[in-house]
Amino acid sequence: MAAPSAGQPRRPGTARGRAGAGSVEHTAFHGHPYALLVGSPAGGVTVFNASAARIVGSGTDLRAGGDGLVCGLIGCRRPGGPLEGLCLHERAAEQAGPLPEVRVDLPDGAGERAAWVTVARVADEPVQILTQLRPGDPNDRRRRTTPHWTTGPRLRIVTLGRTSVQGPEGPIAGRWLANRPGKILKFLLAHRQRVSFADELSEKLWPESGAGSLEGVRHFVHVLREHLEPGPRERGKSSFVLAEPGGYRIDRANVQIDADEFEDRVNAGQAALQGGDEAAAASALAAALELYGGDFLADEPYAEWALDERDRLHGIATDAMRTLAGVHQRAGDLEAATAALERLTLHEPFDVEAHIDLLRLLVQRGRRSEAVRRYGMLRQRMLTTFGEDVGFTLADVVVPG
């Protein structure tokens, strides 16, 4: 593809035609002090200004114009760079408004060592992408780390324990999380495997409130989206709360949920155990339990709509604790096995078999005084709650020999 030299740059093309030489548009484009490149979502170049030739330098031949040219310049999908796994041009083609500015190091031969890059869709039919590069300092500390919005899920939600939301720029906190928008978010999280219908949200969350009408649900979903994604977006669109026929669901492709990660790690541990790799099983189960900061949506203790998922995850957690204790015990790590059983009995205070396993291990390790104290507390708890004794003595848990 032939392109004019920096001294005679090509006129920018748009869906509505080309701006003539001498027009305000032509002068603004070619007189702009920063590099401006217009092209395809594949990173090709249709037109560029004189500043682009200067900033890009001899390291990139802009006149080649082919797909991937700008991507190679700024490092789209470059391993180890700020855009690893991401193409800015493809992302811009899908989004209304410019992407956040990001600093990148330019390749050898460029007129600058680094540049601040802004990418935006500027025309449709066909889609045209504008890339602006303004000179940057490679030692600038403002964005030396990878910007949050360029990597992985763009929202992380903690549901195990008290609910918290982490956005691209940090925590998204406030009273909204305990109010109606937050209730909707939590309901969607509790039923994240499916669509939650608007009338279901109204009935379950506000059965006797006029504010819980279908119109109210739509309003509070809008407010929720504003809290989660305050930047520019297309009307009615959201990266996190998707509208489905008759209802809404969490977009789990863009939202990282600790409960899902917890369950995945437990499954990995169980698979490793079945495969005979107890060391890998112990590592995966321990990593899973680090995520288990408490019962699911602990800040909604009386919400009936959260009970099923809370009980399910609680069962997975206690099974993982029991399994991990056994793995540690078979490996001879009695201290780690004791810690796992102590945590299990904390989460299952009336599980007599778990208490027996812990008491037996304490006696085995010579911690007899602690065993006596724990045995006494268990007996008192059972008598107070159920009016019955535990049905065994400490002598019964001692392993002969």
C-alpha positions as a printed Julia matrix, in Angstrom:
401×3 Matrix{Float64}:
   0.0     0.0    0.0
   1.59    3.25  -1.09
   1.45    6.16   1.3
   2.64    9.75   1.04
   5.83   10.88   2.7
   5.81   12.78   5.97
   6.06   16.01   4.01
   3.03   15.09   1.9
   0.83   12.98   4.19
  -2.32   11.33   2.93
  -5.62   12.97   3.81
  -7.51   11.19   6.6
 -10.41    9.06   5.38
 -13.74    8.79   7.18
 -17.08    7.14   6.49
 -18.32   10.51   5.23
 -15.52   11.18   2.79
 -12.18   12.96   2.84
 -11.36   16.4    4.17
  -9.92   18.59   1.45
  -6.46   20.15   1.55
  -6.57   23.5    3.32
  -9.65   22.61   5.38
  -9.69   22.97   9.16
  -9.81   19.19   9.53
  -6.82   18.73   7.23
  -4.8    21.41   9.0
  -5.65   20.1   12.48
  -4.77   16.53  11.58
  -1.48   17.22   9.84
  -0.46   20.03  12.19
  -1.13   18.08  15.36
   2.0    17.93  17.57
   1.48   14.27  18.45
   1.56   11.23  16.2
  -1.85   10.41  14.68
  -2.43    7.2   12.74
  -5.76    6.07  11.3
  -6.38    2.55  10.17
  -8.16   -0.75  10.64
  -8.99   -2.72  13.8
  -6.23   -5.1   12.7
  -3.63   -2.4   13.29
  -3.13   -1.36   9.68
  -2.4     2.23   8.62
  -4.6     4.15   6.2
  -3.24    7.63   6.9
  -0.75    9.29   9.24
   0.47   12.81   9.96
   3.91   14.37   9.9
   4.35   14.0   13.66
   3.82   10.25  13.31
   6.76    9.97  10.95
   8.93   11.94  13.39
   7.89   10.1   16.59
   7.87    6.64  15.04
  11.22    7.27  13.37
  13.07    4.92  11.06
  12.24    1.79  13.03
   8.82    1.43  11.4
   7.94    2.07   7.78
   4.48    3.61   8.03
   4.2     3.62   4.25
   3.91   -0.19   4.34
   0.5     0.31   5.93
  -0.27   -3.4    6.43
  -2.29   -5.06   9.17
  -0.44   -5.34  12.45
   1.89   -2.42  11.7
   0.77   -0.25  14.61
   0.36   -3.31  16.83
   4.02   -4.13  16.32
   4.99   -0.55  17.06
   3.17   -0.23  20.41
   3.49   -3.87  21.47
  -0.02   -5.31  21.25
   0.08   -8.86  22.66
   3.83   -8.57  23.21
   4.88  -11.08  25.94
   6.03   -9.36  29.1
   4.75   -5.95  28.04
   1.82   -3.91  29.36
  -0.34   -5.12  26.45
   0.43   -8.82  26.77
  -2.59  -10.77  25.52
  -4.4    -7.59  24.42
  -4.8    -5.73  21.12
  -5.79   -2.12  21.72
  -7.24   -1.77  18.25
  -9.55   -4.76  18.6
 -10.65   -3.52  22.03
 -11.29    0.0   20.7
 -13.39   -1.37  17.84
 -15.76   -2.92  20.41
 -16.04    0.05  22.77
 -17.6     3.49  22.66
 -15.18    6.26  23.57
 -11.38    6.21  23.85
  -9.51    3.58  25.82
  -7.54    4.72  28.87
  -4.11    6.09  28.04
  -1.24    3.67  28.56
   2.53    4.19  28.42
   4.58    1.82  26.25
   8.24    1.55  25.34
   8.85    2.04  21.62
  11.19   -0.25  19.65
  14.76    0.55  18.69
  14.93    3.04  15.86
  11.88    5.02  16.96
  12.14    8.77  17.31
  11.15    8.48  21.0
  12.03    5.88  23.62
   8.48    5.73  25.01
   5.05    7.09  24.23
   1.66    7.53  25.85
  -0.86    5.77  23.62
  -4.57    6.58  23.25
  -6.73    4.5   20.9
 -10.34    5.2   19.89
 -12.87    4.2   17.26
 -13.54    7.28  15.13
 -15.7     5.96  12.29
 -17.99    3.07  11.41
 -18.79    1.31   8.13
 -15.96    0.64   7.74
 -14.57    0.82  11.25
 -11.66    3.25  11.54
  -9.34    3.35  14.54
  -7.34    6.41  15.57
  -4.07    5.87  17.46
  -2.4     8.86  19.13
   1.16    8.67  20.44
   2.56   11.49  22.53
   6.19   11.34  23.67
   6.74    9.78  27.07
   9.53    9.24  29.56
  10.51    5.55  30.01
  11.35    6.37  33.65
   7.91    7.84  34.33
   6.66    6.08  37.47
   2.99    6.93  36.98
   2.29    3.75  35.01
   5.37    1.6   35.23
   3.18   -1.37  36.16
   0.61   -2.93  33.89
  -2.65   -0.95  33.86
  -5.46   -2.95  35.47
  -7.78   -2.55  32.52
  -5.39   -4.29  30.12
  -5.08   -7.6   31.97
  -7.36  -10.36  33.1
 -10.82   -9.87  34.5
 -11.54   -6.17  34.9
 -13.59   -6.63  38.07
 -12.92   -8.82  41.09
 -15.61   -9.55  43.66
 -15.02  -11.13  47.05
 -18.06  -13.11  48.2
 -16.5   -15.45  50.77
 -16.91  -13.39  53.91
 -18.05   -9.8   53.63
 -18.71   -8.68  50.07
 -16.22   -6.33  48.45
 -15.66   -5.15  44.9
 -12.3    -4.31  43.33
 -12.36   -2.31  40.11
  -9.63   -1.34  37.63
  -8.58    1.65  39.76
  -9.05    0.11  43.21
 -11.9    -0.7   45.62
 -15.44    0.24  44.63
 -16.87    0.84  48.07
 -19.72    2.82  49.55
 -23.2     2.51  51.01
 -24.57    1.36  47.65
 -23.3    -2.15  48.36
 -25.68   -2.5   51.3
 -28.57   -0.8   49.48
 -30.75   -1.89  46.55
 -28.08   -1.81  43.81
 -25.82   -3.92  46.04
 -28.65   -6.35  46.83
 -29.17   -6.9   43.11
 -25.46   -7.54  42.62
 -25.4   -10.07  45.45
 -28.49  -11.86  44.15
 -26.9   -12.13  40.71
 -23.74  -13.51  42.33
 -25.73  -16.09  44.28
 -27.31  -17.26  41.01
 -24.36  -16.55  38.73
 -24.79  -19.79  36.74
 -28.04  -18.56  35.22
 -30.15  -15.56  34.25
 -32.02  -13.89  37.12
 -35.36  -12.62  35.86
 -36.53   -9.12  36.7
 -39.76  -10.27  38.32
 -37.76  -12.76  40.41
 -35.48   -9.97  41.62
 -38.5    -7.87  42.53
 -40.25  -10.7   44.36
 -37.22  -11.97  46.28
 -35.62   -8.66  47.2
 -38.59   -6.33  47.77
 -41.77   -8.41  47.96
 -43.78   -5.7   49.71
 -42.12   -2.55  48.42
 -43.35   -0.33  45.63
 -39.7     0.4   44.86
 -39.34   -3.27  44.02
 -41.49   -3.04  40.9
 -40.1    -4.1   37.54
 -39.47   -0.44  36.74
 -37.63   -0.15  40.05
 -35.5    -3.17  39.2
 -34.46   -1.59  35.9
 -33.61    1.66  37.67
 -31.45   -0.01  40.31
 -29.69   -2.16  37.71
 -28.8     1.09  35.94
 -27.47    2.52  39.22
 -25.51   -0.68  39.83
 -23.89   -0.44  36.41
 -22.94    3.17  37.08
 -21.16    2.14  40.27
 -19.33   -0.76  38.63
 -18.49    0.98  35.36
 -18.63    4.77  35.68
 -16.72    5.45  32.44
 -18.23    5.96  28.98
 -20.14    3.01  27.52
 -22.85    2.46  24.99
 -26.4     3.04  26.18
 -27.8    -0.05  27.9
 -24.49   -1.92  27.61
 -22.3    -3.16  30.44
 -19.14   -5.25  30.68
 -20.25   -6.74  33.99
 -24.07   -6.91  34.3
 -25.55   -8.24  31.06
 -29.16   -7.78  30.0
 -30.84  -10.98  28.86
 -34.42  -11.52  27.65
 -36.46  -10.84  30.78
 -33.56  -10.54  33.18
 -29.88  -10.05  33.96
 -26.74  -12.03  34.67
 -23.13  -11.49  35.7
 -20.66  -11.62  32.82
 -18.23  -14.12  34.28
 -15.83  -13.53  31.38
 -15.06  -10.05  32.73
 -15.76  -10.6   36.43
 -13.47  -12.66  38.64
 -15.4   -14.14  41.57
 -13.47  -15.59  44.48
 -16.06  -18.34  45.02
 -15.46  -19.65  41.49
 -11.7   -19.56  41.94
 -12.06  -21.31  45.3
 -14.16  -24.1   43.79
 -11.78  -24.52  40.84
  -8.82  -24.95  43.18
 -10.66  -27.49  45.32
 -11.53  -29.46  42.18
  -7.88  -29.33  41.1
  -6.84  -30.65  44.5
  -9.33  -33.5   44.39
  -8.22  -34.41  40.85
  -4.58  -34.45  41.94
  -5.49  -36.68  44.87
  -7.3   -39.12  42.62
  -4.24  -39.15  40.39
  -2.01  -40.1   43.32
  -0.15  -36.77  43.58
  -0.72  -35.9   47.24
   1.81  -33.05  47.24
  -0.03  -31.28  44.41
  -3.34  -32.02  46.14
  -2.14  -30.43  49.37
  -0.89  -27.34  47.52
  -4.15  -26.85  45.6
  -6.37  -27.43  48.63
  -4.32  -25.07  50.8
  -4.52  -22.39  48.09
  -8.28  -22.88  47.87
  -8.76  -22.54  51.62
  -6.73  -19.33  51.66
  -9.56  -17.87  49.56
 -12.25  -19.07  51.95
 -12.51  -15.98  54.14
 -15.9   -16.93  55.56
 -19.36  -18.04  54.54
 -20.71  -16.87  51.19
 -22.15  -13.33  51.41
 -21.66  -13.25  55.17
 -23.0    -9.69  55.23
 -26.42  -11.06  54.15
 -26.93  -13.61  56.96
 -30.74  -13.65  56.76
 -31.18  -13.61  52.97
 -33.03  -16.81  52.09
 -31.96  -16.48  48.44
 -28.3   -16.88  49.49
 -28.73  -19.94  51.72
 -28.42  -22.68  49.11
 -25.19  -21.33  47.66
 -23.83  -20.57  51.14
 -24.48  -24.13  52.3
 -23.03  -25.62  49.12
 -19.77  -23.68  49.37
 -19.56  -24.3   53.13
 -19.78  -28.04  52.45
 -17.06  -27.84  49.81
 -14.83  -25.94  52.23
 -15.26  -28.34  55.14
 -14.69  -31.35  52.89
 -11.48  -29.68  51.67
 -10.34  -29.09  55.26
 -11.0   -32.71  56.15
  -9.19  -33.97  53.05
  -6.23  -31.65  53.61
  -5.86  -32.85  57.19
  -5.7   -36.45  55.98
  -3.11  -35.63  53.32
  -0.9   -33.84  55.87
  -1.26  -36.65  58.36
  -0.25  -39.3   55.81
   2.77  -37.15  54.92
   3.78  -37.01  58.59
   3.17  -33.28  58.93
   1.17  -33.46  62.16
   1.36  -29.73  62.82
  -0.3   -28.9   59.48
  -2.83  -31.69  60.01
  -3.69  -30.25  63.43
  -4.18  -26.77  61.97
  -6.53  -28.13  59.29
  -8.61  -30.01  61.88
  -8.72  -26.98  64.19
 -10.15  -24.94  61.34
 -12.6   -27.7   60.49
 -13.96  -27.87  64.04
 -14.29  -24.08  64.06
 -16.49  -24.26  60.97
 -18.28  -27.42  62.15
 -18.62  -26.97  65.94
 -21.02  -29.94  66.31
 -19.16  -32.41  64.07
 -18.23  -34.94  66.75
 -16.14  -37.09  64.38
 -14.0   -34.07  63.43
 -13.48  -33.28  67.11
 -12.49  -36.88  67.81
  -9.88  -36.73  65.01
  -8.49  -33.51  66.44
  -8.44  -34.78  70.03
  -6.67  -37.97  68.96
  -4.02  -35.94  67.13
  -3.52  -33.61  70.1
  -3.0   -36.54  72.45
  -0.63  -38.13  69.94
   1.43  -34.95  69.87
   1.52  -34.7   73.67
  -0.81  -31.69  73.88
  -2.95  -33.36  76.52
  -3.97  -30.22  78.43
  -5.34  -28.67  75.25
  -7.15  -31.94  74.5
  -8.81  -31.8   77.93
  -9.93  -28.2   77.42
 -11.35  -28.89  73.97
 -13.12  -32.02  75.17
 -14.74  -30.07  78.01
 -15.93  -27.28  75.68
 -17.39  -29.81  73.24
 -19.3   -31.59  76.02
 -20.7   -28.29  77.33
 -21.73  -27.19  73.84
 -23.53  -30.47  73.11
 -25.31  -30.51  76.49
 -26.42  -26.88  76.19
 -27.62  -27.14  72.61
 -28.96  -30.69  72.31
 -29.28  -31.82  75.92
 -27.06  -34.84  75.29
 -23.49  -35.85  76.06
 -20.84  -36.53  73.43
 -20.93  -40.28  74.01
 -17.19  -40.84  74.4
 -14.38  -40.12  76.86
 -10.87  -38.89  76.22
  -9.62  -42.35  77.01
 -11.62  -43.62  74.05
  -9.65  -41.46  71.58
  -6.21  -42.62  72.7
  -4.72  -44.97  70.12
  -3.22  -48.03  71.87
   0.52  -48.43  71.6
